[in-house]
Amino acid sequence: MIDKLPRWVWAGGAALASIAGMINAIGFLDFHHQAMTHMTGTTTLLGIAVTERDAGGLAQFSLALGAFVIGAAASGAIVGASALRLGRRYGVVLFIEAMLLVCAVPLLHAHNDLGTYLAIGACGMQNAMASSFSGAVLRTTHMSGILTDLGIAIGQRLRGHAIDTKRVRLYTLLFTAFLAGGVVGAIAFAHFEEAALYGPALLIGTVGFAYAIYRQKRMPEAST
């Protein structure tokens, strides 16, 4: 049970989920039609490329997976732990993520594959950054686990069992934010194409800056 969930976890989780939804929508609509925020489908496509002896696909999907892992590794090196806690260097991760997205835009506009891998690496950083808080698994870049947990809660309720209503509200918020981000991302891409990534980059930078200020006010003595 989640006894007490700080407001910064709710706000930050919703903001990051909506940003991830935007990035993923832009990735699917761009020239590679590539998932950015999760690698399940990419792994499947890599398997298909292996069986079809598709050298181009093998290189593309392997590099996408590698970029995601490198982004996650960078986040792990900077933050230093998987449990979410105020005082850790999330602002640094968010700033780097924003810069990667900014650098990806001109490359994507030129149909340079490196832009795709930079954006995927940025998502890998975000995906690794927030994992758990007070027993609640926080997913902001992919919704399979969120929907699974919500389905389990519905089933438990139908059986008459008590459920953690705060956890259900949190996961519903994350799902709604991700979906809304996808809608906004699709609209932005229709108007600005690859430059639509500047939107989530700006939002990520804003979230990182807000976190840094909040962290300083709440924990002025926290070490970096």
VENLIN-V807410 format. One record per residue. N is the residue number from 1. PHI is phi in radians with two decimals (* if undefined). PSI is psi in degrees with one decimal (* if undefined). D_FIRST is the distance of its C-alpha to the first C-alpha in whole Angstrom. Layout:
((N,PHI,PSI,D_FIRST) (N,PHI,PSI,D_FIRST))
This chain:
((1,*,143.8,0) (2,-1.64,104.5,4) (3,-1.30,-41.9,6) (4,-2.62,114.2,9) (5,-1.93,115.8,10) (6,-1.06,152.4,14) (7,-1.09,-31.6,17) (8,-1.17,-26.4,18) (9,-1.25,-44.0,16) (10,-1.06,-52.2,16) (11,-1.14,-47.0,20) (12,-1.14,-41.1,20) (13,-1.09,-44.6,18) (14,-1.12,-42.4,20) (15,-1.11,-45.4,23) (16,-1.19,-36.8,23) (17,-1.13,-42.2,22) (18,-1.15,-38.8,25) (19,-1.12,-43.2,27) (20,-1.09,-39.4,27) (21,-1.07,-39.9,27) (22,-1.11,-48.9,31) (23,-1.07,-42.7,32) (24,-1.16,-39.7,31) (25,-1.09,-43.3,33) (26,-1.12,-39.5,36) (27,-1.10,-42.2,36) (28,-1.18,-33.0,36) (29,-1.48,-15.9,39) (30,-1.32,-179.5,41) (31,-1.10,-27.9,44) (32,-1.53,-15.6,42) (33,0.89,48.9,39) (34,-1.86,129.4,37) (35,-1.09,137.0,33) (36,-1.86,-36.4,32) (37,-1.67,-9.2,28) (38,-2.62,153.9,27) (39,-2.05,12.5,30) (40,-1.11,-52.6,29) (41,-1.12,-36.4,32) (42,-1.12,-38.5,34) (43,-1.12,-40.9,34) (44,-1.09,-43.2,35) (45,-1.11,-34.5,38) (46,-1.11,-42.3,39) (47,-1.08,-40.7,39) (48,-1.12,-42.1,41) (49,-1.07,-36.7,43) (50,-1.12,-46.7,44) (51,-1.20,-30.7,45) (52,-1.57,0.7,47) (53,0.93,43.3,49) (54,-1.59,98.4,48) (55,-1.11,-38.9,48) (56,-1.13,-45.3,47) (57,-1.14,-38.5,44) (58,-1.04,-43.7,44) (59,-1.19,-45.8,44) (60,-1.04,-51.2,42) (61,-1.30,-31.8,39) (62,-1.14,-42.8,39) (63,-1.15,-36.2,39) (64,-1.10,-46.4,37) (65,-1.11,-41.3,34) (66,-1.11,-40.2,36) (67,-1.10,-39.6,35) (68,-1.13,-44.3,32) (69,-1.14,-41.3,31) (70,-1.10,-41.4,33) (71,-1.08,-43.6,31) (72,-1.12,-39.8,28) (73,-1.12,-40.5,30) (74,-1.09,-41.7,31) (75,-1.09,-44.1,28) (76,-1.08,-37.2,27) (77,-1.20,-35.3,30) (78,-1.38,-46.2,29) (79,-1.37,-44.3,26) (80,1.56,-2.8,26) (81,-2.81,159.8,22) (82,-1.67,-24.6,19) (83,-1.34,132.0,16) (84,-1.25,129.7,16) (85,-2.73,135.8,17) (86,-1.06,136.0,20) (87,1.99,-16.4,23) (88,-1.46,169.9,24) (89,-1.54,51.5,27) (90,-1.18,-32.0,25) (91,-1.06,-37.6,28) (92,-1.13,-44.8,30) (93,-1.06,-44.4,29) (94,-1.14,-37.9,29) (95,-1.12,-45.0,32) (96,-1.12,-41.1,34) (97,-1.02,-44.5,32) (98,-1.08,-42.1,34) (99,-1.16,-37.1,37) (100,-1.09,-40.9,37) (101,-1.17,-39.9,36) (102,-1.08,-43.7,39) (103,-1.18,-26.7,41) (104,-1.26,-28.5,40) (105,-1.02,-55.5,42) (106,-1.12,-31.1,46) (107,-1.19,-42.9,45) (108,-1.11,-38.9,44) (109,-1.08,-32.7,46) (110,-1.55,7.8,49) (111,1.00,37.2,47) (112,-1.62,123.4,47) (113,-1.01,-26.2,44) (114,-1.02,-33.4,43) (115,-1.07,-40.4,41) (116,-1.09,-43.3,39) (117,-1.23,-32.9,38) (118,-1.13,-43.3,37) (119,-1.14,-40.0,35) (120,-1.14,-40.7,33) (121,-1.06,-38.0,33) (122,-1.08,-41.7,32) (123,-1.19,-35.0,29) (124,-1.07,-38.0,28) (125,-1.10,-46.5,28) (126,-1.16,-40.1,25) (127,-1.09,-35.1,23) (128,-1.44,-17.1,23) (129,-1.23,-47.2,22) (130,-2.01,118.6,18) (131,-2.13,-43.6,16) (132,-2.67,150.7,13) (133,-2.65,121.6,11) (134,0.92,39.9,8) (135,1.51,-6.6,7) (136,-1.69,125.5,8) (137,-1.42,123.2,12) (138,-1.79,111.6,14) (139,-1.99,121.9,17) (140,-2.03,-4.8,20) (141,-2.11,-6.8,23) (142,-2.63,148.5,22) (143,-1.92,-2.0,21) (144,-1.02,-48.6,21) (145,-1.16,-38.5,17) (146,-1.05,-49.4,16) (147,-1.16,-35.0,18) (148,-1.07,-47.3,17) (149,-1.15,-37.8,13) (150,-1.15,-39.9,15) (151,-1.10,-40.6,17) (152,-1.07,-42.9,15) (153,-1.09,-41.0,13) (154,-1.09,-44.8,16) (155,-1.08,-41.4,17) (156,-1.12,-39.2,15) (157,-1.13,-41.3,15) (158,-1.09,-29.5,19) (159,-1.44,-2.3,19) (160,1.52,10.5,17) (161,-1.50,153.2,14) (162,-1.27,145.3,11) (163,-2.22,162.0,9) (164,-1.44,95.5,6) (165,-1.15,-31.2,9) (166,-1.18,-38.2,8) (167,-1.13,-41.9,8) (168,-1.08,-42.0,11) (169,-1.13,-40.7,13) (170,-1.09,-47.9,12) (171,-1.19,-35.1,14) (172,-1.12,-40.2,16) (173,-1.09,-45.3,17) (174,-1.11,-42.9,18) (175,-1.12,-45.3,20) (176,-1.08,-41.2,22) (177,-1.13,-41.9,23) (178,-1.11,-43.8,24) (179,-1.10,-45.3,26) (180,-1.08,-39.0,27) (181,-1.08,-38.6,28) (182,-1.10,-40.0,30) (183,-1.11,-47.4,32) (184,-1.11,-41.2,33) (185,-1.09,-40.6,34) (186,-1.16,-41.9,36) (187,-1.12,-43.5,38) (188,-1.12,-40.2,38) (189,-1.12,-36.8,40) (190,-1.08,-28.9,42) (191,-1.68,-36.0,44) (192,-2.12,-3.7,43) (193,0.92,-134.5,43) (194,-1.06,-27.8,42) (195,-1.11,-13.0,42) (196,-1.05,-23.0,39) (197,-1.15,-19.1,37) (198,-1.09,-30.0,38) (199,-1.07,-59.1,36) (200,-1.08,-32.2,32) (201,-1.07,-44.1,34) (202,-1.12,-41.8,35) (203,-1.15,-40.5,31) (204,-1.10,-44.1,30) (205,-1.05,-39.2,32) (206,-1.13,-43.7,31) (207,-1.08,-43.1,27) (208,-1.10,-41.4,28) (209,-1.16,-42.2,31) (210,-1.11,-40.2,28) (211,-1.10,-42.4,26) (212,-1.07,-41.2,28) (213,-1.16,-46.0,29) (214,-1.08,-42.9,26) (215,-1.08,-41.7,25) (216,-1.15,-38.4,29) (217,-1.24,-39.9,28) (218,-1.47,-32.0,25) (219,-2.39,67.3,26) (220,-1.09,-20.1,30) (221,-1.64,-0.8,30) (222,-1.13,139.5,28) (223,-1.47,154.9,30) (224,-1.69,*,30))
